[in-house]
Amino acid sequence: MDAHPALAAAPLPSLPHWESPPDDLPAAIRQIKAALRARIEASGRTVEEVFAVVEQRVQAKVDDITAARERGETIWPVIEYADIEAGTVSAAAVEKLRQRGCLVVRGHFDRQQALDWDRDIVDYVDSNGFFDAYRGPGDDFFGSVGSKPEIYPIYWSPAQMQARQSDRMARVQAFLNSQWKHESEGVRWFDPNRDSLYPDRIRRRPPGADSNGLGAHLDPGTLDLWMTEAYQKSFGHLFNGTVEQYDPWDAAHRTAGPQYPGTTMCSAFRTFQGWTALSDMDHDQGVLHTVPIPEAMGYLMLRPLLADVPADDMCGVTVNQVFPANDRWHPLLMRALTGIPDVRAGDSVWWHCDMIHSVAPVRGQLGWGNVMYIPAAPWCPRNERYSAAVREAFQTGSSPTDFPAEHYERGWPNRFQPDSLNPTGRRGLGLD
């Protein structure tokens, strides 16, 4: 879209910002909403006009997705790992990836390799008496899924580290990172060819399990997305009269700003969230769903400024809770919620870091539902800072600081050791 011509010659009013959660949240919300509205209006546009631009853009995407779904088409793009490795991914496939903001990589790892990793993880936790020591879910959000345990607070198994530092993982991460604009304003915001090895957990859901799933939410942040200076710059086009120029693939300023501390925070900047399948999973067995519209973040950021939202409410967004998405405030977006296709062990699944996602509930699951969470978290100032905490956790077998302090692996002798790091692993931990 072409940019709207600036109607106001005077500089736009500055925005207040809080680099840590304000003590009086309702007052701060009222203040930032008033300031954002004033900034938009000073550009010569109304909040309603700016929101309408984003809504029209999103509406077209929703209509396209719902029509494709009715035709029986697969909504999620699927690309073969062999094409990524060979550099033969078609321009049409890349365009579909950028349009939908999500991807299944077929054959990312050999199926038998993934099944072996799954077995190795079982041996790893069994040999260390994990189930005898397990104290229940340390994370209220993931604990809500209802099968115990489903999310294992395990980070340093040989299987997880082998996958994180593998050449095959590095190639896919670099391919995904390259979809982002990572240089602008004379700044290189991140290195697309170097990952920070962000450590996360594993999920093992057994056959016959009943799981409540996870409600629709986002993970890039909470109130900090409106209230911190770096994010105000990141989403600046939404609020300064140039909404047509908003680009969900532009990393400018996003790799510098912190997230507000909390129980659901992510200290790292992730271009894509992701997981690698350790079992075959059918599309109707409690799987991941997303709203495959990267531009929807503009809708989510502007929606609280409309007149029907209370002055001290950001459509339910607050601190220490995930960013919610729901039919009350975002009915248009929820129409596009779409699940992944069938996947096989060794496939990987990826979604843009700003995208709404959920996990469907399931009763009496057929087959295993096992994954290890590995995102694309490119090397950048924000991730380099977090890498110091990751290195310490790795060396001591501790839970990383983004996660509950459970520390099951500290005394486990067969966890992945520093002398098994390859060059990719060392660079990812900031050791080289």
N, C-alpha and C positions, 0 to 999 in steps of 0.2 A: 504494500500500500504506500501511496505517497504521503509524505508528512503534511500535517495541517500547518498552514502558514501561521507564524507567531502573530498574534493580534495585540500583544502588549509589549511596548518597547522597554518598559522599566524592568529591572532585574526582579526575578521571582523571589518571594519571601523565603527566608531560610526556614529549616525545620528543626524543632527541638530533637534532641536524641539522648538516649540513655544507653550507655555501654554495658550496664548490668541491669537486672530487673528493678524497676522503680518500686519504692516502698508502698506508694499508694497507686495500685494498678488502675482502679476505676478513674481516678483523676488524670493519670497519664494517658489513658485511652481517650478520654474526652479531649485532652489537649492535642494529642497527635492527630486525631480525626479532624478536629477543627483546623489545624495547621495544614493538613493535606488538602482539605477542601479549599482553603484559602489559596493555596499554591496553584491548584488546578484553575480556579476562577481567575487568578491573576494572569494566567496564560491566555485568557480570552475565551475559555470554554467552560461549560458547566460539568459537574460530576456526572450528571445523567448523559450528556453528550459523549464524554470519554468512555463511560461504561458501555454505551451503546455500540461504540466502535469495536470493543473487545467482544461483546456479546454476539454481534453479527458474525465476527470471525469464528467464534466458537460454535455458533449455531450451524454454520455451513459444515464444520467438521463433524458435529453430532449427526447431522442429517446424512452425511456420507457414510458414517460408521453404521448407523441403524439400517440404512438401505443395503449396505454390503452384507450385514448380518442376516437380513431377511432373504437375501439371495443365496445364503448358505456359504458365503465366502469366509476364509480365515482372516480375521482382523489383524492378528499379530503378524508382522513380517517374520519370515524364516530365511536364514542365510546359512549355507554350509560352511563349516569351519575350513574345509579345503579351499574354498574360494577366498576366504580372508587370508589364509596362509600364502596362496599363490598370487594375491593381488588382483583377482579376476571378478570381484563383486561388481555386478552391473550397476550402471548409473541409475536405472529404474529401482533396483533394490535399495540403493543408498537413499534415493528420494523417498521411498516408502518408509524407511527407517526414520528419517528426519520428520516426515509427516506424522507418523504415529508415535514416535518417541520410545519405542519398545522393540524388543528383538528376541527371537529364539535362535541360538546358534546350534545347529544340528552337528552332532559328532565332534563337539568341542574337545572331548576326551574320548578315547576308546571305551566302549561300553564295559568291557571286562575290567579295565582300569578303574572305572567308577565303582563297579560292584566290589572290586577288591578293596578300594578305599572304605566303602561302607562296612565291609567285614572287619577291616583293620580298626575302624573306630569302635566297633562293638568289642573287639578284643582289648582295645586300649582302656575303655571304661570298665570292663569286667575285671581285667587284671589288676586294676587299682581300687576295686571295691566301691565304685562310684555310687551304686544304688544303695549300698549300706550307709554311705555318708550323706546322701542327698537330703537336703533340708527343705525341699519344696521350692517353688518358683521365687527367685529373688526379685523378679521384675513383675510388677502388678499387671502391666499391659500384656506381655506375652503369657503371663500366668493365667489370663482369662480364657485361653483357648480350651481349657477344660480337660485335656488328657494329660496325665502326669507321669513322668515328665514328657513333654513334647519338644520344648526348646532345651537343649542340653547346654549348660554354661561351660562349655569346653572350647578352648582356643588354640592349644599348642600340641595337638596330636600330630604325629608324622604325616598322616593323610592330609590334614588341612594345610600344613606348611608346604608339603610337596606340590599341592595344587596352586597355592598362592604364588610360589616362586617359579612355576614352570614356564617354559618358553611359550607353550600354547596359550596359557592365561595372559602372558604379557602381550602377545600379538593381538588377542581380542580386545584387551583393554586399550591398547594404542589405537586400534581401529575405531573403537567407540569414542575415545577422547578426541580423535581427529574430526569428529562431527561438530565439535564446539569451536567457536571463535576464541582462541586462547591468547591472541595478541591484539592490543588496541591501546590507544592513548600513549603510545611509546612504552608500554609495559608488556612483558611476557607473563601472563597471569598464571600459567602452569606449563609444565613440561609434559606433552602428550605421550612421550615414549618412556616415561618412568613412573611406576606406580609406588604408592607409599605402603603397600601391604597392610591395609586396614584390617585388623583382626576382628572377626565376629564369630558367632556361635554356629551350632548345627541344629537341625531339626530331624527327629526320627518319629514318625507317626506310624504305629503298627497296623496291620490288617485288623479290621473289625472295630477300629477306634471310632469313638464319637468325639467330634471337636466342634466347639462353638465358632470357630473361625475368628477373624479379626475384622472389626468395622472399618469402613472407608476412612482413610487418613492420609496425611503427607508427613514427610520426615525432614524437610530442609531447615526447619526452625519453627519458632512460634511467634511471640510478639516481637522478637528481635528483627523479624523481617520488615516490620514497619518502623521500629524504634531505634535501630542502630545506624550509625552514619554510613558504614560500608554498604549495608543493604539498601538504604535510602538512595545511594548512588546506583546500585545494581538495578533497582526497579525504577530509576528516575524517569524514564520515558512515560511511565504510567501516570505520573503526577505533574509533569512540566509542560503539557500541551503538545507533546510529540508522541502520543500513544501509538500512532501508526508505525513508529520505528522500534517498538518493543520487540526484542528478539530473545526467545527463551533459550537460545543456543549461545548467547554471549556471556562469557565468564567474567567480564569486567567487574572488578571490585569484590567478587564473590569469594575469592581465595584469600582475602585479607581479613574479612570481618569475622568476629567470634560468634558463637551461638550462646544464648543465655544458658547458664548452668541449670541442670535439672535432671530428673530421672529418665527422660526420654531424649536427651541431647545426642548429637553426633559432632564430635570435635573436628572431624575431617570434612573437607569438601569432596563430594562424590559427584562425578559427572553422571554416572549411572549406578543405581543399586542393582544387585544381582545375586543369583545363586546358581549353583551347579547341582544337577540332579544326580543322586546316588541310587536311585531306583526308577523304574518305569512308573509313570503316573498318567492316568487318563484325565481328560479335561473336566469330567464331572465328579471328581473325587476330592473335593475340598481344596481347590487349587487357587493360585494367585489370579486376581482380577485387577485391571487398571482402567482408568479413564485415559485412553491413548491419544491425548491432545496436549502436547507441551504448552501451547498457548493458554491453556486453562488457568495457569498461574496468574495471568493478568486479571482474569475474572475473579479469582479468589482474593486477590489483593485489593481490588476496587469495590467488591461487593459490600464490605462493612460501611462504606461511605454513603450508601444510599439511605434515603430518608426513613425507610421502614425498619432499620436496625437501631436499637436503643443506643443512646449516646455513649454509654460506657461498655458497649459490647462489640467485639470483633467477630461476630458470627460464631461465638463459642471458643475462639482461640484464646488461650491463656498460657501461663507458664506451668511447667511440671506436668503437662499433659500433651499428647500428640495433637497435631493440627487436624481438627475434624472436618469431614466433608459429609453432607447429608442432604436429604430431600427438603428439609425446611428452608435452607439458605441457598442450596445449589441444585435445584431440581433439573435444570437443563444439563448440567454436567453428569449427573447420576444416570441419565438415560443412556450414556455411552459406556458405562461400566461393562467390561468385556474380559472374559477369562482366557487363559493361555490354551493353546491346542495341546493334544497329547504330547508328552515328552518321554524320552527314553533316558536311562542312565547314561551319563556322559554329555547330554545336552546341557546348555546353560541358558538362563533366562535373565533378561536385562530390561530395566526401565529407567527413563530420565528421572533425575533426582527430584524434580518438582512435581512428579505425577501422583495423582490420587491413586491409591491402591488398597486392596483388601484381600482377605483370604476367605473363601466361601466356607460355610459350615458343612459338615458331613456327618452322616450317621452310618455306622457299620462300614467303614471304609474298605474298599476292595484293593488289596495289595498294600505294599509299603508306600509311604510318602516321605522320602528322606532327601535332605538337601544340606549343602554347606554354603553359608552365606559368604560370598566374595564379591565386593563391589569393584568399580573402577574409581580409584581415588588418586588422581595424578599428583606428582610431586609439585608442591607450591608452598608459599610461606606458611599458610595455615596448617597444611599437613606435615610440613617439616617440624613445626612446633610440637605437634602431637606425637611425632615419631619418638621424641625423647621419652615420653611416658610409655609408648609401646615397647621400646627397647628394654626398659626396666622391667615391664611385665613379662616380656619374653625371657629375659635372663633369670627371673625368679619363679617363673611358672604361675604368675599372678593373673587375676582377671584384669583386663585393660580398664583404664579409669573411666571410660564411657559406660561401663557396665556395672551391675551390682558387685560389691566386693565379696565374692564367694570363695575364690582362691582354691578351688578343689585340687588343682594340678601342682601346687607348690612342692609336694613331696613325691610326685610320681616320677620314678626313675626313667621311664621309657618315653617321656615327652621328647619332642623334637629339640635337638641340641644345636648350639651355635656352630659347631664344627661341621654340621650338615648343610649350612647355608651355602647356596651357590652365589655367583656374582649378582644375579637379579635380586635374590633375597637380601644380600648385604646392602645393596643400593636402596632397596625398599625400606629398610630399617634405618637408613642414614648412617651406616657403618663405613661406607666408601664414598 
